[in-house]
Structures are given as structure tokens and as C-alpha cells.
Amino acid sequence: MSLMTGMDLLQTPMYYSRTINNPLYALKLNGKAGKLSYQFLGAYDRNSAITVPGEEESNTIQPVDGSYAGVGRVRYDLGNENFIGTLMLTRNFREAHNYVNGLDWNFKFWKNWYFQGEIFLSNTKEINDTSLFKSDRQFGSTGHDAGFNGEKYFGRGMHVTLMREGRNYSFSLTQNNFSPTYQTYNGMFPQVDGRTTNMQHGYSFLPNKKIVQTFSLYSSGTLIYNYDGVFKNLVIQPGFSLNMIGQTRIDISYMVLNRERFRNILFQRINETVFNISSTPVKGVSLSLNGQTGRFIYRTLTPVMGKGYTITSELDIEPVSRLKTSFTWTIAKLNDLKDSTEFYQGNIVRNITTLQFTKQLFLRNIVQYNTFSKTFSIYPLLNYKFNAFTMFCAGMTQDLLNYNQPDYKFKTSGYQYFVKLQYLLSR
């Protein structure tokens, strides 16, 4: 059992989203008894944020009151990669709540076939205060809306996959169904009011040559309808990948067909090229370049078609075993397809540096500059591990806002301190 606050909540494997912003305290319990494993997390969040998802947009609101958040997970191992489990997510406000209960499973058969999935039922009672969030955005044709007017409703969710993993041929068929009133205040599957079918095929050639180790061809198809039977999206995306010498991988795909209905406008020929190139030319140095370029929908109240790109480059350096640093640069631009009017342009620069002083003590620092929001952020973290089961860490977050960009003067817009102490009570 461990007592923790702050950023540790974000590292809990079953915690699916950054939904605990400012915890006063938190408690985590995990363990295993034979084939049964369990994990529970509870926290009081002083500044809770609620994301209300929808078919085409979501809204994030931060109520004045705090809330109690809980996550529970129990899994029973059936052997041979088979298991069945249950999941519970809770969020309680003074006069409102959101509960999500679910089952998940994985069954292996015919040597390399898998049937896996998750099903959920949500129960929501909204906060009754339209001064916090007033909206006439409808949840499909259910008669409920997104505004905080104290409504009560249930929602259903399903994520089911049939897949084959083989040396040469691979296949997957996935069905995601989330009803218009499916809500989860603790994150996880944020897009609702959709029935999504996705199918993927892939075939790999294994030449085992000195330069090319594997060559793969694949294709992906996605079809989406909402719960009222209205067509939303159709994508067909073939591609190829190469695994080469020097841990070099090249992955390129192209949306040959991409049709989407957004705000009752049917956009066609939204063709995009998606790429990912990574390499480790020498020991201790890794490079990568990924992104997409082509046509995109500029998603506003009056959407139009645009042409642009989003590209991220990364350099990882490990000069010695105790020092690692990573530099990331993301640039994005979108112009009107007809007259080249600029919708947006900017970049995000980020550095993560980790210094391992001893086997027990390390320091990590994250620095980021965002030209879109004109913010400069610093996130240091100090960690000391006494042994495999006992550790202590402390850190802070600080966001600096550039109020006068030409002069590059920043002012602190917010900061947060956090600590974590973990101690094993028994084995």
C-alpha cells in the first residue's frame, strides 16, 4: 500500500486520462493472490475537471467543488494468455456522480487467434448548475443535452476485437460502439455516439538480407455511423513498412479514400500521407521523424477544407549510461485550400533530461515552449529508491505565460508541488 499525490496518478497503468488535477491526498492498493490480481486507487481532487464528450466535439469544465475519484481493477488469470476482469471508475461530487462499470477479457484459440474486448455501463447524474456549463448540444436523439442541468441517464460502451497474429499474415477486426449518453469523468474512450468498424490486414516478407530485414504491406479500412444511422466517416488507408540495418524503420501510408461528414457538411478527397521514420545510426543516438501532410478539415463552427502538415522530429542522446536527454520539435501549419489564407502556424519545442546520480537517486527535468499558447513550462522531478519496494519522489510543475511575445517576457501563470512515498507493508 502506498500514499501518493500529484503526478504519480498519471503513471498508474489503469488510469486512462489526466483527470486528477490537484489531489489533496491519494491512496493506492495493489496485490496478487494466486491467479487473482487487484489494484485500487482513491483520491480527493481539489480542482476537478470534467470532459463532456460528444459526436463531433467535447467540452472540458472545471467545477468549483472538489470530488472523490476512485478506480478499481480485478483480474483472474485463466492461463495461456487468457483472462477475465472487471473494472470500476467512480467520480463523486457533492450532488452529482459518474459511475462506470465494465468487464474485459482475452481468449486465445487456434494457436495465434485472439478474441478480446471490453463492455461498459455508465450511470451519470449531472451537476445542476448551468452557470458552470450551459449548452444546447444534444446527445443524439436521446432528448438529453450536454449542459449541467441535473439530468440523469445511463450509457453503454463496447470495444471488441478479433485478431490474428502470425509470422507473415496478420488480421484484426474491431468494433467500437459508444452510445450518445456514455460518459466517463475519469477518461477512457472520449468520443461517443458512434458505431465504428475497423479492419486491418498485413503481410510481411522476411528476406533476412543485410540491409532489409523485413518488408510489410498493410491496409486499413474504417467505417463510422452515429446512433441515428447517419454516415460519418469512411477511410481506406494502404501502406508499407521497412525494417532495415541500424535499427532503421520506415513506415508510410496514404489515405486513398477519406470521406467525412462534419457539422452536416460532407467533405470528400481528404487525402493525407502519414509517415514515421526512425533510426539508431550509432549507439547512444536515436533519430525519428513522423507526421502527416495533405488535406485536413479546419474544425470550426463553419468548417472548411485546408492544406497543411504536422511534423515532429526527435533526437535522443545517451552520451553515458547515467545521462539521457531528448529533444522534440513539432511544427504545424494549415492554410485554406482555395485562397491559402493561414488558419494557424506554430511549433512546440520540448526537452526531457534524466540524470542518474546513483542506483537509488535520479533527477528528471522537462522543459517545453509552446508558441500556440505562448507558454514556457518547467517540470522537475527528484526520485530516491531505497529498495525495490520503497521509494520517495518530489517535484513541481510551473507554467510561464508570455504576455508580451516580442520581448520574450514570461510571467508565472501557475505552479504545483507534489510528493510521493511508497512503502511495502507486507509480502
Secondary structure in CASP SS format (residue, H / E / C, confidence):
PFRMAT SS
TARGET T0000
AUTHOR 0000-0000-0000
METHOD secondary structure of the structure
MODEL  1
M C 1.00
S E 1.00
L E 1.00
M E 1.00
T C 1.00
G H 1.00
M H 1.00
D H 1.00
L H 1.00
L H 1.00
Q H 1.00
T C 1.00
P C 1.00
M C 1.00
Y C 1.00
Y C 1.00
S C 1.00
R C 1.00
T C 1.00
I C 1.00
N C 1.00
N C 1.00
P E 1.00
L E 1.00
Y E 1.00
A E 1.00
L E 1.00
K E 1.00
L E 1.00
N E 1.00
G E 1.00
K E 1.00
A E 1.00
G C 1.00
K C 1.00
L E 1.00
S E 1.00
Y E 1.00
Q E 1.00
F E 1.00
L E 1.00
G E 1.00
A E 1.00
Y E 1.00
D E 1.00
R C 1.00
N C 1.00
S C 1.00
A C 1.00
I E 1.00
T E 1.00
V E 1.00
P C 1.00
G C 1.00
E C 1.00
E C 1.00
E C 1.00
S C 1.00
N E 1.00
T E 1.00
I E 1.00
Q C 1.00
P C 1.00
V C 1.00
D C 1.00
G C 1.00
S E 1.00
Y E 1.00
A E 1.00
G E 1.00
V E 1.00
G E 1.00
R E 1.00
V E 1.00
R E 1.00
Y E 1.00
D E 1.00
L E 1.00
G E 1.00
N C 1.00
E C 1.00
N E 1.00
F E 1.00
I E 1.00
G E 1.00
T E 1.00
L E 1.00
M E 1.00
L E 1.00
T E 1.00
R E 1.00
N E 1.00
F C 1.00
R C 1.00
E C 1.00
A C 1.00
H E 1.00
N E 1.00
Y E 1.00
V E 1.00
N E 1.00
G E 1.00
L E 1.00
D E 1.00
W E 1.00
N E 1.00
F E 1.00
K E 1.00
F E 1.00
W C 1.00
K C 1.00
N C 1.00
W E 1.00
Y E 1.00
F E 1.00
Q E 1.00
G E 1.00
E E 1.00
I E 1.00
F E 1.00
L E 1.00
S E 1.00
N E 1.00
T E 1.00
K E 1.00
E C 1.00
I C 1.00
N E 1.00
D C 1.00
T C 1.00
S C 1.00
L C 1.00
F C 1.00
K C 1.00
S C 1.00
D C 1.00
R C 1.00
Q E 1.00
F C 1.00
G C 1.00
S C 1.00
T C 1.00
G C 1.00
H C 1.00
D E 1.00
A C 1.00
G C 1.00
F C 1.00
N E 1.00
G C 1.00
E C 1.00
K E 1.00
Y E 1.00
F E 1.00
G E 1.00
R E 1.00
G E 1.00
M E 1.00
H E 1.00
V E 1.00
T E 1.00
L E 1.00
M E 1.00
R E 1.00
E C 1.00
G C 1.00
R C 1.00
N C 1.00
Y E 1.00
S E 1.00
F E 1.00
S E 1.00
L E 1.00
T E 1.00
Q E 1.00
N E 1.00
N E 1.00
F E 1.00
S C 1.00
P C 1.00
T C 1.00
Y C 1.00
Q C 1.00
T C 1.00
Y C 1.00
N C 1.00
G C 1.00
M C 1.00
F C 1.00
P C 1.00
Q C 1.00
V C 1.00
D C 1.00
G E 1.00
R E 1.00
T E 1.00
T E 1.00
N E 1.00
M E 1.00
Q E 1.00
H E 1.00
G E 1.00
Y E 1.00
S E 1.00
F E 1.00
L C 1.00
P C 1.00
N C 1.00
K C 1.00
K C 1.00
I C 1.00
V E 1.00
Q E 1.00
T E 1.00
F E 1.00
S E 1.00
L E 1.00
Y E 1.00
S E 1.00
S E 1.00
G E 1.00
T E 1.00
L E 1.00
I E 1.00
Y E 1.00
N C 1.00
Y C 1.00
D C 1.00
G C 1.00
V C 1.00
F E 1.00
K E 1.00
N E 1.00
L E 1.00
V E 1.00
I E 1.00
Q E 1.00
P E 1.00
G E 1.00
F E 1.00
S E 1.00
L E 1.00
N E 1.00
M E 1.00
I C 1.00
G C 1.00
Q C 1.00
T E 1.00
R E 1.00
I E 1.00
D E 1.00
I E 1.00
S E 1.00
Y E 1.00
M C 1.00
V C 1.00
L E 1.00
N E 1.00
R E 1.00
E E 1.00
R E 1.00
F E 1.00
R C 1.00
N C 1.00
I E 1.00
L E 1.00
F E 1.00
Q C 1.00
R C 1.00
I C 1.00
N C 1.00
E E 1.00
T E 1.00
V E 1.00
F E 1.00
N E 1.00
I E 1.00
S E 1.00
S E 1.00
T E 1.00
P E 1.00
V E 1.00
K C 1.00
G C 1.00
V E 1.00
S E 1.00
L E 1.00
S E 1.00
L E 1.00
N E 1.00
G E 1.00
Q E 1.00
T E 1.00
G E 1.00
R E 1.00
F E 1.00
I E 1.00
Y E 1.00
R C 1.00
T C 1.00
L C 1.00
T C 1.00
P C 1.00
V E 1.00
M E 1.00
G E 1.00
K E 1.00
G E 1.00
Y E 1.00
T E 1.00
I E 1.00
T E 1.00
S E 1.00
E E 1.00
L E 1.00
D E 1.00
I E 1.00
E E 1.00
P E 1.00
V E 1.00
S C 1.00
R C 1.00
L E 1.00
K E 1.00
T E 1.00
S E 1.00
F E 1.00
T E 1.00
W E 1.00
T E 1.00
I E 1.00
A E 1.00
K E 1.00
L E 1.00
N E 1.00
D E 1.00
L C 1.00
K C 1.00
D C 1.00
S C 1.00
T C 1.00
E E 1.00
F E 1.00
Y E 1.00
Q E 1.00
G E 1.00
N E 1.00
I E 1.00
V E 1.00
R E 1.00
N E 1.00
I E 1.00
T E 1.00
T E 1.00
L E 1.00
Q E 1.00
F C 1.00
T C 1.00
K C 1.00
Q C 1.00
L E 1.00
F E 1.00
L E 1.00
R E 1.00
N E 1.00
I E 1.00
V E 1.00
Q E 1.00
Y E 1.00
N E 1.00
T C 1.00
F C 1.00
S C 1.00
K C 1.00
T E 1.00
F E 1.00
S E 1.00
I E 1.00
Y E 1.00
P E 1.00
L E 1.00
L E 1.00
N E 1.00
Y E 1.00
K E 1.00
F C 1.00
N C 1.00
A C 1.00
F C 1.00
T C 1.00
M E 1.00
F E 1.00
C E 1.00
A E 1.00
G E 1.00
M E 1.00
T E 1.00
Q E 1.00
D E 1.00
L E 1.00
L E 1.00
N E 1.00
Y E 1.00
N E 1.00
Q H 1.00
P H 1.00
D H 1.00
Y C 1.00
K E 1.00
F E 1.00
K E 1.00
T E 1.00
S E 1.00
G E 1.00
Y E 1.00
Q E 1.00
Y E 1.00
F E 1.00
V E 1.00
K E 1.00
L E 1.00
Q E 1.00
Y C 1.00
L C 1.00
L C 1.00
S C 1.00
R C 1.00
END
